[in-house]
Amino acid sequence: MAKVPRTNLKDLRKRLARQRGKVVLLNFWATWCEPCVKEFPDIVKLYNNYRKKGLTVIAVSVDDPETADELIPPFIKRMRATFPVLVLDEDNDYFIRNFDKEWGGEIPRTYLYSKSGKRLKAWSGSRSYKEFEKEVQEAMKQK
């Protein structure tokens, strides 16, 4: 069984910093979250359609790290996701409090970053492909 890469606050900040020059869609989700699972194919489609134009996607699962290696790889394979999928391996409350004070911990939670690394948007709840696409196209126009 494939091992899902782990992340924490420090690691995720470094990963985001390394994406400068690209628009980044960061999505927090879980295999047990119905709205997350429903929107995931749209995120995959968005990535496939925009990665050559400078979009990168990072998906961070808040599934239990104990069961992540069983649950996440088959899901990723079924979804045909080729972007990095990580599992949060840090106390969720600590992570959320220090990552975004305005985030109440609900998922899906998505963040959009400009090419310069500035956080442009943050939203909770699932989005449609069209809504994601509109936000990404706007972000790509920015420096």
C-alpha positions in Angstrom: 0.0 0.0 0.0 1.3 3.4 -0.9 2.2 5.7 1.9 0.6 9.1 1.8 3.1 12.0 2.4 2.6 13.7 5.7 2.5 17.5 6.2 2.3 20.0 9.1 2.2 23.7 9.4 5.9 24.3 8.8 6.1 21.8 5.9 3.0 23.2 4.2 4.3 26.8 4.4 7.6 25.7 2.8 5.7 23.8 0.0 3.6 26.9 -0.7 6.7 29.1 -0.8 8.3 26.8 -3.4 5.3 27.4 -5.7 6.1 31.1 -6.3 5.4 31.9 -10.0 2.4 29.7 -10.1 -1.2 30.1 -9.0 -1.9 27.7 -6.2 -5.2 26.1 -5.2 -4.9 24.5 -1.8 -7.7 22.3 -0.8 -8.4 20.7 2.6 -10.7 17.7 2.4 -11.3 14.1 3.7 -12.5 10.8 2.3 -15.4 10.8 4.7 -16.6 14.3 3.7 -19.4 14.0 1.1 -19.1 17.6 -0.3 -15.3 17.1 -0.5 -15.6 13.9 -2.5 -18.2 15.5 -4.7 -16.0 18.4 -5.7 -12.7 16.5 -6.0 -13.3 15.5 -9.7 -13.8 19.2 -10.5 -10.5 20.0 -8.8 -8.8 17.2 -10.8 -10.3 18.5 -14.1 -9.3 22.1 -13.2 -5.7 21.0 -12.6 -5.6 19.0 -15.8 -7.0 22.0 -17.8 -4.8 24.7 -16.2 -1.5 23.1 -15.1 0.2 24.0 -18.3 -0.9 27.6 -17.8 0.7 27.8 -14.4 -1.8 26.3 -11.9 -0.7 24.0 -9.2 -3.0 22.1 -6.8 -2.1 20.8 -3.3 -4.7 18.7 -1.6 -4.4 18.2 2.2 -6.5 15.4 3.7 -7.6 15.7 7.3 -8.3 12.0 7.4 -6.9 10.2 10.4 -3.2 9.6 9.7 -3.6 6.1 11.1 -5.9 5.1 8.3 -4.8 7.5 5.6 -2.5 5.0 3.9 -5.5 2.6 3.4 -8.1 5.1 2.4 -6.4 7.8 0.4 -4.4 5.9 -2.3 -7.4 4.1 -3.7 -9.4 7.3 -3.7 -6.6 9.2 -5.5 -6.3 6.4 -8.1 -10.0 6.4 -8.7 -10.0 10.2 -9.2 -6.9 10.1 -11.4 -5.4 12.9 -9.4 -1.8 13.7 -10.3 -1.1 16.6 -8.0 0.4 16.3 -4.5 -2.0 14.8 -2.0 -0.8 15.0 1.6 -2.3 14.1 4.9 -2.2 16.5 7.9 -0.1 14.9 10.6 -0.5 17.5 13.3 -3.1 18.4 15.8 -5.9 19.8 13.6 -6.9 22.6 16.1 -3.3 23.8 16.4 -2.8 23.7 12.6 -6.1 25.6 11.9 -5.5 28.2 14.6 -2.0 29.0 13.2 -2.8 28.6 9.5 -5.9 30.8 9.3 -7.6 32.3 12.4 -10.8 32.9 10.4 -11.2 29.2 9.5 -13.5 27.3 11.8 -12.2 23.9 10.8 -15.0 23.0 8.3 -14.2 21.2 5.1 -13.9 21.4 2.2 -11.8 24.5 2.7 -10.0 26.0 -0.3 -7.4 28.7 -0.6 -6.2 30.4 -3.7 -2.8 32.0 -3.9 -1.4 34.4 -6.5 1.8 33.8 -8.4 3.6 36.0 -5.9 2.4 33.8 -3.1 -0.3 36.2 -1.7 -3.5 34.6 -0.4 -6.3 35.9 -2.7 -9.3 33.9 -1.5 -10.4 31.5 1.1 -13.8 29.7 1.1 -15.6 26.9 2.8 -18.0 24.5 1.2 -17.8 22.8 -2.2 -17.6 24.7 -5.4 -18.4 23.7 -9.0 -15.9 23.5 -11.8 -17.2 26.8 -13.2 -16.7 28.6 -9.9 -13.2 27.3 -9.5 -12.4 28.1 -13.1 -13.6 31.7 -12.7 -11.4 32.2 -9.6 -8.3 30.6 -11.2 -8.7 32.7 -14.4 -8.9 35.9 -12.3 -5.8 34.8 -10.2 -3.8 34.1 -13.4 -4.3 37.7 -14.5 -2.5 39.0 -11.4 1.2 39.3 -10.9 
